[in-house]
Amino acid sequence: MKYRVLIEQDEDGVYIAEVPALPGCIAQGETRDECIRNIREAIAAYLESLEAHGDPVPPPITEEVVEVRL
């Protein structure tokens, strides 16, 4: 499954990632790569927890990239 991940860098230079489709699924890292590794682990743990508790798994977000010409 693929989920959209939003990554921002805070004022201290730490990267913070969150998954809008999975409320509360957040990770951080000193580098962008570390942050991505950590959010992948967080997503996997989040989905495992949902399944273990019999909760529905949110569908992945699909997006279209639309080009706009002015």
PDB file of N, H, CA, C and O in Angstrom:
ATOM      1  N   MET A   1       0.835  -1.173   0.000  1.00  0.00           N
ATOM      2  CA  MET A   1       0.000   0.000   0.000  1.00  0.00           C
ATOM      3  C   MET A   1       0.885   1.244   0.000  1.00  0.00           C
ATOM      4  O   MET A   1       1.988   1.257   0.548  1.00  0.00           O
ATOM      5  N   LYS A   2       0.372   2.257  -0.618  1.00  0.00           N
ATOM      6  H   LYS A   2      -0.523   2.247  -1.063  1.00  0.00           H
ATOM      7  CA  LYS A   2       1.088   3.531  -0.652  1.00  0.00           C
ATOM      8  C   LYS A   2       0.237   4.587   0.029  1.00  0.00           C
ATOM      9  O   LYS A   2      -0.963   4.705  -0.218  1.00  0.00           O
ATOM     10  N   TYR A   3       0.889   5.348   0.890  1.00  0.00           N
ATOM     11  H   TYR A   3       1.864   5.252   1.090  1.00  0.00           H
ATOM     12  CA  TYR A   3       0.226   6.450   1.577  1.00  0.00           C
ATOM     13  C   TYR A   3       1.005   7.725   1.328  1.00  0.00           C
ATOM     14  O   TYR A   3       2.234   7.723   1.251  1.00  0.00           O
ATOM     15  N   ARG A   4       0.267   8.807   1.204  1.00  0.00           N
ATOM     16  H   ARG A   4      -0.731   8.809   1.267  1.00  0.00           H
ATOM     17  CA  ARG A   4       0.905  10.119   1.049  1.00  0.00           C
ATOM     18  C   ARG A   4       1.544  10.511   2.374  1.00  0.00           C
ATOM     19  O   ARG A   4       0.921  10.390   3.429  1.00  0.00           O
ATOM     20  N   VAL A   5       2.776  10.977   2.320  1.00  0.00           N
ATOM     21  H   VAL A   5       3.282  11.075   1.463  1.00  0.00           H
ATOM     22  CA  VAL A   5       3.512  11.393   3.504  1.00  0.00           C
ATOM     23  C   VAL A   5       3.922  12.851   3.323  1.00  0.00           C
ATOM     24  O   VAL A   5       4.493  13.220   2.297  1.00  0.00           O
ATOM     25  N   LEU A   6       3.629  13.665   4.316  1.00  0.00           N
ATOM     26  H   LEU A   6       3.165  13.365   5.149  1.00  0.00           H
ATOM     27  CA  LEU A   6       4.039  15.067   4.300  1.00  0.00           C
ATOM     28  C   LEU A   6       5.294  15.189   5.153  1.00  0.00           C
ATOM     29  O   LEU A   6       5.318  14.758   6.306  1.00  0.00           O
ATOM     30  N   ILE A   7       6.336  15.780   4.577  1.00  0.00           N
ATOM     31  H   ILE A   7       6.317  16.130   3.641  1.00  0.00           H
ATOM     32  CA  ILE A   7       7.602  15.931   5.295  1.00  0.00           C
ATOM     33  C   ILE A   7       7.951  17.409   5.365  1.00  0.00           C
ATOM     34  O   ILE A   7       7.951  18.114   4.355  1.00  0.00           O
ATOM     35  N   GLU A   8       8.250  17.865   6.582  1.00  0.00           N
ATOM     36  H   GLU A   8       8.250  17.293   7.402  1.00  0.00           H
ATOM     37  CA  GLU A   8       8.672  19.249   6.795  1.00  0.00           C
ATOM     38  C   GLU A   8       9.913  19.249   7.667  1.00  0.00           C
ATOM     39  O   GLU A   8      10.144  18.322   8.443  1.00  0.00           O
ATOM     40  N   GLN A   9      10.690  20.275   7.533  1.00  0.00           N
ATOM     41  H   GLN A   9      10.503  21.028   6.902  1.00  0.00           H
ATOM     42  CA  GLN A   9      11.870  20.436   8.373  1.00  0.00           C
ATOM     43  C   GLN A   9      11.558  21.518   9.408  1.00  0.00           C
ATOM     44  O   GLN A   9      11.136  22.618   9.050  1.00  0.00           O
ATOM     45  N   ASP A  10      11.766  21.206  10.703  1.00  0.00           N
ATOM     46  H   ASP A  10      12.109  20.313  10.995  1.00  0.00           H
ATOM     47  CA  ASP A  10      11.454  22.182  11.732  1.00  0.00           C
ATOM     48  C   ASP A  10      12.593  23.176  11.923  1.00  0.00           C
ATOM     49  O   ASP A  10      13.615  23.102  11.241  1.00  0.00           O
ATOM     50  N   GLU A  11      12.409  24.102  12.850  1.00  0.00           N
ATOM     51  H   GLU A  11      11.578  24.162  13.404  1.00  0.00           H
ATOM     52  CA  GLU A  11      13.389  25.173  13.052  1.00  0.00           C
ATOM     53  C   GLU A  11      14.743  24.664  13.543  1.00  0.00           C
ATOM     54  O   GLU A  11      15.745  25.369  13.420  1.00  0.00           O
ATOM     55  N   ASP A  12      14.787  23.452  14.098  1.00  0.00           N
ATOM     56  H   ASP A  12      13.973  22.880  14.198  1.00  0.00           H
ATOM     57  CA  ASP A  12      16.045  22.860  14.558  1.00  0.00           C
ATOM     58  C   ASP A  12      16.711  21.996  13.495  1.00  0.00           C
ATOM     59  O   ASP A  12      17.780  21.433  13.731  1.00  0.00           O
ATOM     60  N   GLY A  13      16.079  21.887  12.316  1.00  0.00           N
ATOM     61  H   GLY A  13      15.211  22.345  12.124  1.00  0.00           H
ATOM     62  CA  GLY A  13      16.645  21.096  11.234  1.00  0.00           C
ATOM     63  C   GLY A  13      16.208  19.644  11.228  1.00  0.00           C
ATOM     64  O   GLY A  13      16.648  18.866  10.382  1.00  0.00           O
ATOM     65  N   VAL A  14      15.353  19.274  12.158  1.00  0.00           N
ATOM     66  H   VAL A  14      14.995  19.907  12.846  1.00  0.00           H
ATOM     67  CA  VAL A  14      14.855  17.897  12.219  1.00  0.00           C
ATOM     68  C   VAL A  14      13.710  17.741  11.225  1.00  0.00           C
ATOM     69  O   VAL A  14      12.856  18.620  11.103  1.00  0.00           O
ATOM     70  N   TYR A  15      13.700  16.618  10.519  1.00  0.00           N
ATOM     71  H   TYR A  15      14.393  15.904  10.618  1.00  0.00           H
ATOM     72  CA  TYR A  15      12.634  16.341   9.566  1.00  0.00           C
ATOM     73  C   TYR A  15      11.491  15.631  10.287  1.00  0.00           C
ATOM     74  O   TYR A  15      11.715  14.692  11.051  1.00  0.00           O
ATOM     75  N   ILE A  16      10.272  16.087  10.038  1.00  0.00           N
ATOM     76  H   ILE A  16      10.090  16.850   9.418  1.00  0.00           H
ATOM     77  CA  ILE A  16       9.068  15.534  10.643  1.00  0.00           C
ATOM     78  C   ILE A  16       8.166  15.034   9.514  1.00  0.00           C
ATOM     79  O   ILE A  16       7.902  15.761   8.556  1.00  0.00           O
ATOM     80  N   ALA A  17       7.697  13.790   9.632  1.00  0.00           N
ATOM     81  H   ALA A  17       7.912  13.200  10.411  1.00  0.00           H
ATOM     82  CA  ALA A  17       6.806  13.218   8.620  1.00  0.00           C
ATOM     83  C   ALA A  17       5.494  12.826   9.276  1.00  0.00           C
ATOM     84  O   ALA A  17       5.471  12.342  10.407  1.00  0.00           O
ATOM     85  N   GLU A  18       4.401  13.041   8.553  1.00  0.00           N
ATOM     86  H   GLU A  18       4.420  13.434   7.633  1.00  0.00           H
ATOM     87  CA  GLU A  18       3.102  12.596   9.024  1.00  0.00           C
ATOM     88  C   GLU A  18       2.306  12.041   7.849  1.00  0.00           C
ATOM     89  O   GLU A  18       2.539  12.393   6.692  1.00  0.00           O
ATOM     90  N   VAL A  19       1.364  11.166   8.177  1.00  0.00           N
ATOM     91  H   VAL A  19       1.175  10.880   9.117  1.00  0.00           H
ATOM     92  CA  VAL A  19       0.544  10.504   7.166  1.00  0.00           C
ATOM     93  C   VAL A  19      -0.898  10.965   7.374  1.00  0.00           C
ATOM     94  O   VAL A  19      -1.546  10.532   8.327  1.00  0.00           O
ATOM     95  N   PRO A  20      -1.411  11.832   6.505  1.00  0.00           N
ATOM     96  CA  PRO A  20      -2.763  12.363   6.699  1.00  0.00           C
ATOM     97  C   PRO A  20      -3.854  11.286   6.800  1.00  0.00           C
ATOM     98  O   PRO A  20      -4.825  11.467   7.535  1.00  0.00           O
ATOM     99  N   ALA A  21      -3.710  10.191   6.086  1.00  0.00           N
ATOM    100  H   ALA A  21      -2.922  10.043   5.489  1.00  0.00           H
ATOM    101  CA  ALA A  21      -4.728   9.138   6.110  1.00  0.00           C
ATOM    102  C   ALA A  21      -4.695   8.315   7.391  1.00  0.00           C
ATOM    103  O   ALA A  21      -5.641   7.584   7.685  1.00  0.00           O
ATOM    104  N   LEU A  22      -3.598   8.432   8.165  1.00  0.00           N
ATOM    105  H   LEU A  22      -2.829   9.026   7.926  1.00  0.00           H
ATOM    106  CA  LEU A  22      -3.438   7.661   9.396  1.00  0.00           C
ATOM    107  C   LEU A  22      -3.225   8.645  10.553  1.00  0.00           C
ATOM    108  O   LEU A  22      -2.081   8.937  10.900  1.00  0.00           O
ATOM    109  N   PRO A  23      -4.289   9.154  11.147  1.00  0.00           N
ATOM    110  CA  PRO A  23      -4.169  10.163  12.198  1.00  0.00           C
ATOM    111  C   PRO A  23      -3.223   9.733  13.319  1.00  0.00           C
ATOM    112  O   PRO A  23      -3.336   8.635  13.865  1.00  0.00           O
ATOM    113  N   GLY A  24      -2.299  10.618  13.643  1.00  0.00           N
ATOM    114  H   GLY A  24      -2.207  11.510  13.200  1.00  0.00           H
ATOM    115  CA  GLY A  24      -1.345  10.345  14.715  1.00  0.00           C
ATOM    116  C   GLY A  24      -0.122   9.567  14.279  1.00  0.00           C
ATOM    117  O   GLY A  24       0.764   9.310  15.094  1.00  0.00           O
ATOM    118  N   CYS A  25      -0.054   9.187  13.017  1.00  0.00           N
ATOM    119  H   CYS A  25      -0.774   9.396  12.355  1.00  0.00           H
ATOM    120  CA  CYS A  25       1.109   8.460  12.506  1.00  0.00           C
ATOM    121  C   CYS A  25       2.171   9.484  12.099  1.00  0.00           C
ATOM    122  O   CYS A  25       2.109  10.085  11.026  1.00  0.00           O
ATOM    123  N   ILE A  26       3.150   9.661  12.996  1.00  0.00           N
ATOM    124  H   ILE A  26       3.201   9.173  13.867  1.00  0.00           H
ATOM    125  CA  ILE A  26       4.170  10.688  12.831  1.00  0.00           C
ATOM    126  C   ILE A  26       5.539  10.085  13.138  1.00  0.00           C
ATOM    127  O   ILE A  26       5.658   9.215  14.000  1.00  0.00           O
ATOM    128  N   ALA A  27       6.563  10.543  12.440  1.00  0.00           N
ATOM    129  H   ALA A  27       6.466  11.249  11.739  1.00  0.00           H
ATOM    130  CA  ALA A  27       7.938  10.117  12.710  1.00  0.00           C
ATOM    131  C   ALA A  27       8.860  11.287  12.439  1.00  0.00           C
ATOM    132  O   ALA A  27       8.460  12.278  11.828  1.00  0.00           O
ATOM    133  N   GLN A  28      10.087  11.169  12.892  1.00  0.00           N
ATOM    134  H   GLN A  28      10.411  10.364  13.389  1.00  0.00           H
ATOM    135  CA  GLN A  28      11.073  12.218  12.643  1.00  0.00           C
ATOM    136  C   GLN A  28      12.426  11.588  12.391  1.00  0.00           C
ATOM    137  O   GLN A  28      12.627  10.394  12.615  1.00  0.00           O
ATOM    138  N   GLY A  29      13.354  12.413  11.919  1.00  0.00           N
ATOM    139  H   GLY A  29      13.190  13.383  11.737  1.00  0.00           H
ATOM    140  CA  GLY A  29      14.713  11.960  11.678  1.00  0.00           C
ATOM    141  C   GLY A  29      15.648  13.141  11.503  1.00  0.00           C
ATOM    142  O   GLY A  29      15.227  14.241  11.147  1.00  0.00           O
ATOM    143  N   GLU A  30      16.908  12.896  11.757  1.00  0.00           N
ATOM    144  H   GLU A  30      17.249  12.002  12.046  1.00  0.00           H
ATOM    145  CA  GLU A  30      17.919  13.949  11.601  1.00  0.00           C
ATOM    146  C   GLU A  30      18.149  14.286  10.124  1.00  0.00           C
ATOM    147  O   GLU A  30      18.518  15.411   9.790  1.00  0.00           O
ATOM    148  N   THR A  31      17.925  13.294   9.235  1.00  0.00           N
ATOM    149  H   THR A  31      17.625  12.380   9.506  1.00  0.00           H
ATOM    150  CA  THR A  31      18.046  13.515   7.791  1.00  0.00           C
ATOM    151  C   THR A  31      16.721  13.120   7.136  1.00  0.00           C
ATOM    152  O   THR A  31      15.898  12.431   7.740  1.00  0.00           O
ATOM    153  N   ARG A  32      16.533  13.559   5.913  1.00  0.00           N
ATOM    154  H   ARG A  32      17.202  14.118   5.423  1.00  0.00           H
ATOM    155  CA  ARG A  32      15.316  13.196   5.180  1.00  0.00           C
ATOM    156  C   ARG A  32      15.223  11.687   5.001  1.00  0.00           C
ATOM    157  O   ARG A  32      14.150  11.107   5.162  1.00  0.00           O
ATOM    158  N   ASP A  33      16.342  11.048   4.668  1.00  0.00           N
ATOM    159  H   ASP A  33      17.214  11.519   4.537  1.00  0.00           H
ATOM    160  CA  ASP A  33      16.347   9.593   4.487  1.00  0.00           C
ATOM    161  C   ASP A  33      15.985   8.867   5.776  1.00  0.00           C
ATOM    162  O   ASP A  33      15.214   7.907   5.759  1.00  0.00           O
ATOM    163  N   GLU A  34      16.545   9.328   6.896  1.00  0.00           N
ATOM    164  H   GLU A  34      17.171  10.107   6.910  1.00  0.00           H
ATOM    165  CA  GLU A  34      16.225   8.705   8.185  1.00  0.00           C
ATOM    166  C   GLU A  34      14.745   8.887   8.507  1.00  0.00           C
ATOM    167  O   GLU A  34      14.096   7.971   9.013  1.00  0.00           O
ATOM    168  N   CYS A  35      14.224  10.054   8.215  1.00  0.00           N
ATOM    169  H   CYS A  35      14.750  10.798   7.804  1.00  0.00           H
ATOM    170  CA  CYS A  35      12.823  10.345   8.453  1.00  0.00           C
ATOM    171  C   CYS A  35      11.931   9.407   7.630  1.00  0.00           C
ATOM    172  O   CYS A  35      10.934   8.892   8.138  1.00  0.00           O
ATOM    173  N   ILE A  36      12.284   9.191   6.383  1.00  0.00           N
ATOM    174  H   ILE A  36      13.094   9.610   5.971  1.00  0.00           H
ATOM    175  CA  ILE A  36      11.511   8.306   5.514  1.00  0.00           C
ATOM    176  C   ILE A  36      11.564   6.868   6.025  1.00  0.00           C
ATOM    177  O   ILE A  36      10.545   6.176   6.037  1.00  0.00           O
ATOM    178  N   ARG A  37      12.739   6.417   6.446  1.00  0.00           N
ATOM    179  H   ARG A  37      13.566   6.979   6.436  1.00  0.00           H
ATOM    180  CA  ARG A  37      12.843   5.068   7.026  1.00  0.00           C
ATOM    181  C   ARG A  37      11.949   4.949   8.258  1.00  0.00           C
ATOM    182  O   ARG A  37      11.237   3.960   8.430  1.00  0.00           O
ATOM    183  N   ASN A  38      11.997   5.966   9.104  1.00  0.00           N
ATOM    184  H   ASN A  38      12.575   6.770   8.964  1.00  0.00           H
ATOM    185  CA  ASN A  38      11.215   5.931  10.334  1.00  0.00           C
ATOM    186  C   ASN A  38       9.711   5.971  10.083  1.00  0.00           C
ATOM    187  O   ASN A  38       8.951   5.300  10.781  1.00  0.00           O
ATOM    188  N   ILE A  39       9.270   6.752   9.092  1.00  0.00           N
ATOM    189  H   ILE A  39       9.887   7.298   8.525  1.00  0.00           H
ATOM    190  CA  ILE A  39       7.832   6.814   8.822  1.00  0.00           C
ATOM    191  C   ILE A  39       7.363   5.511   8.199  1.00  0.00           C
ATOM    192  O   ILE A  39       6.225   5.102   8.431  1.00  0.00           O
ATOM    193  N   ARG A  40       8.201   4.849   7.420  1.00  0.00           N
ATOM    194  H   ARG A  40       9.125   5.182   7.232  1.00  0.00           H
ATOM    195  CA  ARG A  40       7.815   3.530   6.884  1.00  0.00           C
ATOM    196  C   ARG A  40       7.566   2.543   8.024  1.00  0.00           C
ATOM    197  O   ARG A  40       6.595   1.787   8.003  1.00  0.00           O
ATOM    198  N   GLU A  41       8.453   2.562   9.012  1.00  0.00           N
ATOM    199  H   GLU A  41       9.242   3.176   9.029  1.00  0.00           H
ATOM    200  CA  GLU A  41       8.279   1.694  10.177  1.00  0.00           C
ATOM    201  C   GLU A  41       7.020   2.072  10.953  1.00  0.00           C
ATOM    202  O   GLU A  41       6.284   1.197  11.411  1.00  0.00           O
ATOM    203  N   ALA A  42       6.774   3.365  11.100  1.00  0.00           N
ATOM    204  H   ALA A  42       7.372   4.076  10.728  1.00  0.00           H
ATOM    205  CA  ALA A  42       5.592   3.831  11.822  1.00  0.00           C
ATOM    206  C   ALA A  42       4.305   3.420  11.105  1.00  0.00           C
ATOM    207  O   ALA A  42       3.337   3.015  11.747  1.00  0.00           O
ATOM    208  N   ILE A  43       4.297   3.524   9.781  1.00  0.00           N
ATOM    209  H   ILE A  43       5.085   3.853   9.260  1.00  0.00           H
ATOM    210  CA  ILE A  43       3.123   3.115   8.999  1.00  0.00           C
ATOM    211  C   ILE A  43       2.871   1.631   9.191  1.00  0.00           C
ATOM    212  O   ILE A  43       1.736   1.222   9.439  1.00  0.00           O
ATOM    213  N   ALA A  44       3.913   0.820   9.080  1.00  0.00           N
ATOM    214  H   ALA A  44       4.834   1.152   8.879  1.00  0.00           H
ATOM    215  CA  ALA A  44       3.769  -0.627   9.235  1.00  0.00           C
ATOM    216  C   ALA A  44       3.218  -0.965  10.619  1.00  0.00           C
ATOM    217  O   ALA A  44       2.315  -1.792  10.739  1.00  0.00           O
ATOM    218  N   ALA A  45       3.751  -0.333  11.663  1.00  0.00           N
ATOM    219  H   ALA A  45       4.485   0.339  11.565  1.00  0.00           H
ATOM    220  CA  ALA A  45       3.284  -0.594  13.023  1.00  0.00           C
ATOM    221  C   ALA A  45       1.832  -0.140  13.192  1.00  0.00           C
ATOM    222  O   ALA A  45       1.039  -0.822  13.841  1.00  0.00           O
ATOM    223  N   TYR A  46       1.492   0.988  12.620  1.00  0.00           N
ATOM    224  H   TYR A  46       2.136   1.542  12.093  1.00  0.00           H
ATOM    225  CA  TYR A  46       0.126   1.527  12.701  1.00  0.00           C
ATOM    226  C   TYR A  46      -0.858   0.548  12.066  1.00  0.00           C
ATOM    227  O   TYR A  46      -1.890   0.224  12.654  1.00  0.00           O
ATOM    228  N   LEU A  47      -0.523   0.072  10.841  1.00  0.00           N
ATOM    229  H   LEU A  47       0.315   0.336  10.364  1.00  0.00           H
ATOM    230  CA  LEU A  47      -1.417  -0.844  10.141  1.00  0.00           C
ATOM    231  C   LEU A  47      -1.520  -2.176  10.871  1.00  0.00           C
ATOM    232  O   LEU A  47      -2.605  -2.755  10.932  1.00  0.00           O
ATOM    233  N   GLU A  48      -0.418  -2.678  11.428  1.00  0.00           N
ATOM    234  H   GLU A  48       0.463  -2.208  11.378  1.00  0.00           H
ATOM    235  CA  GLU A  48      -0.441  -3.919  12.194  1.00  0.00           C
ATOM    236  C   GLU A  48      -1.353  -3.769  13.414  1.00  0.00           C
ATOM    237  O   GLU A  48      -2.109  -4.683  13.744  1.00  0.00           O
ATOM    238  N   SER A  49      -1.280  -2.627  14.072  1.00  0.00           N
ATOM    239  H   SER A  49      -0.667  -1.884  13.803  1.00  0.00           H
ATOM    240  CA  SER A  49      -2.122  -2.384  15.242  1.00  0.00           C
ATOM    241  C   SER A  49      -3.599  -2.352  14.864  1.00  0.00           C
ATOM    242  O   SER A  49      -4.436  -2.923  15.563  1.00  0.00           O
ATOM    243  N   LEU A  50      -3.917  -1.685  13.758  1.00  0.00           N
ATOM    244  H   LEU A  50      -3.237  -1.221  13.189  1.00  0.00           H
ATOM    245  CA  LEU A  50      -5.309  -1.657  13.305  1.00  0.00           C
ATOM    246  C   LEU A  50      -5.827  -3.069  13.059  1.00  0.00           C
ATOM    247  O   LEU A  50      -6.915  -3.428  13.510  1.00  0.00           O
ATOM    248  N   GLU A  51      -5.042  -3.861  12.345  1.00  0.00           N
ATOM    249  H   GLU A  51      -4.158  -3.569  11.979  1.00  0.00           H
ATOM    250  CA  GLU A  51      -5.453  -5.229  12.024  1.00  0.00           C
ATOM    251  C   GLU A  51      -5.583  -6.070  13.293  1.00  0.00           C
ATOM    252  O   GLU A  51      -6.532  -6.844  13.425  1.00  0.00           O
ATOM    253  N   ALA A  52      -4.643  -5.929  14.226  1.00  0.00           N
ATOM    254  H   ALA A  52      -3.873  -5.301  14.119  1.00  0.00           H
ATOM    255  CA  ALA A  52      -4.669  -6.706  15.466  1.00  0.00           C
ATOM    256  C   ALA A  52      -5.911  -6.399  16.300  1.00  0.00           C
ATOM    257  O   ALA A  52      -6.408  -7.263  17.022  1.00  0.00           O
ATOM    258  N   HIS A  53      -6.412  -5.159  16.198  1.00  0.00           N
ATOM    259  H   HIS A  53      -6.008  -4.457  15.611  1.00  0.00           H
ATOM    260  CA  HIS A  53      -7.583  -4.759  16.962  1.00  0.00           C
ATOM    261  C   HIS A  53      -8.886  -4.879  16.168  1.00  0.00           C
ATOM    262  O   HIS A  53      -9.957  -4.522  16.658  1.00  0.00           O
ATOM    263  N   GLY A  54      -8.781  -5.380  14.949  1.00  0.00           N
ATOM    264  H   GLY A  54      -7.911  -5.670  14.551  1.00  0.00           H
ATOM    265  CA  GLY A  54      -9.964  -5.557  14.114  1.00  0.00           C
ATOM    266  C   GLY A  54     -10.534  -4.268  13.576  1.00  0.00           C
ATOM    267  O   GLY A  54     -11.693  -4.221  13.163  1.00  0.00           O
ATOM    268  N   ASP A  55      -9.731  -3.218  13.577  1.00  0.00           N
ATOM    269  H   ASP A  55      -8.790  -3.256  13.913  1.00  0.00           H
ATOM    270  CA  ASP A  55     -10.179  -1.931  13.048  1.00  0.00           C
ATOM    271  C   ASP A  55      -9.951  -1.871  11.545  1.00  0.00           C
ATOM    272  O   ASP A  55      -9.029  -2.507  11.035  1.00  0.00           O
ATOM    273  N   PRO A  56     -10.775  -1.118  10.833  1.00  0.00           N
ATOM    274  CA  PRO A  56     -10.582  -1.018   9.383  1.00  0.00           C
ATOM    275  C   PRO A  56      -9.292  -0.277   9.034  1.00  0.00           C
ATOM    276  O   PRO A  56      -8.878   0.661   9.715  1.00  0.00           O
ATOM    277  N   VAL A  57      -8.681  -0.734   7.957  1.00  0.00           N
ATOM    278  H   VAL A  57      -9.017  -1.496   7.404  1.00  0.00           H
ATOM    279  CA  VAL A  57      -7.461  -0.090   7.462  1.00  0.00           C
ATOM    280  C   VAL A  57      -7.873   0.959   6.438  1.00  0.00           C
ATOM    281  O   VAL A  57      -8.528   0.628   5.450  1.00  0.00           O
ATOM    282  N   PRO A  58      -7.500   2.224   6.657  1.00  0.00           N
ATOM    283  CA  PRO A  58      -7.853   3.270   5.691  1.00  0.00           C
ATOM    284  C   PRO A  58      -7.243   2.966   4.325  1.00  0.00           C
ATOM    285  O   PRO A  58      -6.110   2.492   4.235  1.00  0.00           O
ATOM    286  N   PRO A  59      -7.992   3.238   3.276  1.00  0.00           N
ATOM    287  CA  PRO A  59      -7.441   3.013   1.945  1.00  0.00           C
ATOM    288  C   PRO A  59      -6.306   4.002   1.667  1.00  0.00           C
ATOM    289  O   PRO A  59      -6.290   5.113   2.196  1.00  0.00           O
ATOM    290  N   PRO A  60      -5.364   3.577   0.831  1.00  0.00           N
ATOM    291  CA  PRO A  60      -4.304   4.519   0.463  1.00  0.00           C
ATOM    292  C   PRO A  60      -4.899   5.681  -0.325  1.00  0.00           C
ATOM    293  O   PRO A  60      -5.959   5.566  -0.939  1.00  0.00           O
ATOM    294  N   ILE A  61      -4.194   6.783  -0.289  1.00  0.00           N
ATOM    295  H   ILE A  61      -3.332   6.876   0.210  1.00  0.00           H
ATOM    296  CA  ILE A  61      -4.636   7.967  -1.015  1.00  0.00           C
ATOM    297  C   ILE A  61      -4.063   7.909  -2.421  1.00  0.00           C
ATOM    298  O   ILE A  61      -2.863   7.705  -2.605  1.00  0.00           O
ATOM    299  N   THR A  62      -4.906   8.083  -3.385  1.00  0.00           N
ATOM    300  H   THR A  62      -5.881   8.248  -3.236  1.00  0.00           H
ATOM    301  CA  THR A  62      -4.426   8.153  -4.759  1.00  0.00           C
ATOM    302  C   THR A  62      -4.550   9.596  -5.214  1.00  0.00           C
ATOM    303  O   THR A  62      -5.510  10.291  -4.881  1.00  0.00           O
ATOM    304  N   GLU A  63      -3.588  10.021  -5.960  1.00  0.00           N
ATOM    305  H   GLU A  63      -2.808   9.456  -6.231  1.00  0.00           H
ATOM    306  CA  GLU A  63      -3.566  11.402  -6.422  1.00  0.00           C
ATOM    307  C   GLU A  63      -3.254  11.440  -7.901  1.00  0.00           C
ATOM    308  O   GLU A  63      -2.648  10.523  -8.456  1.00  0.00           O
ATOM    309  N   GLU A  64      -3.670  12.492  -8.509  1.00  0.00           N
ATOM    310  H   GLU A  64      -4.163  13.237  -8.059  1.00  0.00           H
ATOM    311  CA  GLU A  64      -3.321  12.778  -9.882  1.00  0.00           C
ATOM    312  C   GLU A  64      -2.512  14.066  -9.886  1.00  0.00           C
ATOM    313  O   GLU A  64      -2.845  15.025  -9.190  1.00  0.00           O
ATOM    314  N   VAL A  65      -1.465  14.076 -10.662  1.00  0.00           N
ATOM    315  H   VAL A  65      -1.194  13.296 -11.227  1.00  0.00           H
ATOM    316  CA  VAL A  65      -0.708  15.303 -10.844  1.00  0.00           C
ATOM    317  C   VAL A  65      -1.254  15.970 -12.094  1.00  0.00           C
ATOM    318  O   VAL A  65      -1.254  15.389 -13.179  1.00  0.00           O
ATOM    319  N   VAL A  66      -1.717  17.196 -11.922  1.00  0.00           N
ATOM    320  H   VAL A  66      -1.717  17.668 -11.040  1.00  0.00           H
ATOM    321  CA  VAL A  66      -2.340  17.921 -13.018  1.00  0.00           C
ATOM    322  C   VAL A  66      -1.446  19.090 -13.389  1.00  0.00           C
ATOM    323  O   VAL A  66      -1.074  19.902 -12.541  1.00  0.00           O
ATOM    324  N   GLU A  67      -1.110  19.163 -14.660  1.00  0.00           N
ATOM    325  H   GLU A  67      -1.412  18.504 -15.349  1.00  0.00           H
ATOM    326  CA  GLU A  67      -0.272  20.267 -15.139  1.00  0.00           C
ATOM    327  C   GLU A  67      -1.184  21.427 -15.536  1.00  0.00           C
ATOM    328  O   GLU A  67      -2.179  21.239 -16.235  1.00  0.00           O
ATOM    329  N   VAL A  68      -0.834  22.604 -15.087  1.00  0.00           N
ATOM    330  H   VAL A  68      -0.025  22.757 -14.519  1.00  0.00           H
ATOM    331  CA  VAL A  68      -1.599  23.793 -15.432  1.00  0.00           C
ATOM    332  C   VAL A  68      -0.680  24.730 -16.200  1.00  0.00           C
ATOM    333  O   VAL A  68       0.410  25.071 -15.739  1.00  0.00           O
ATOM    334  N   ARG A  69      -1.120  25.127 -17.338  1.00  0.00           N
ATOM    335  H   ARG A  69      -2.005  24.850 -17.712  1.00  0.00           H
ATOM    336  CA  ARG A  69      -0.331  26.057 -18.153  1.00  0.00           C
ATOM    337  C   ARG A  69      -1.038  27.403 -18.166  1.00  0.00           C
ATOM    338  O   ARG A  69      -2.238  27.499 -18.423  1.00  0.00           O
ATOM    339  N   LEU A  70      -0.270  28.420 -17.886  1.00  0.00           N
ATOM    340  H   LEU A  70       0.705  28.341 -17.677  1.00  0.00           H
ATOM    341  CA  LEU A  70      -0.833  29.778 -17.897  1.00  0.00           C
ATOM    342  C   LEU A  70      -0.365  30.535 -19.108  1.00  0.00           C
ATOM    343  O   LEU A  70      -0.733  31.695 -19.291  1.00  0.00           O
TER     344      LEU A  70
END
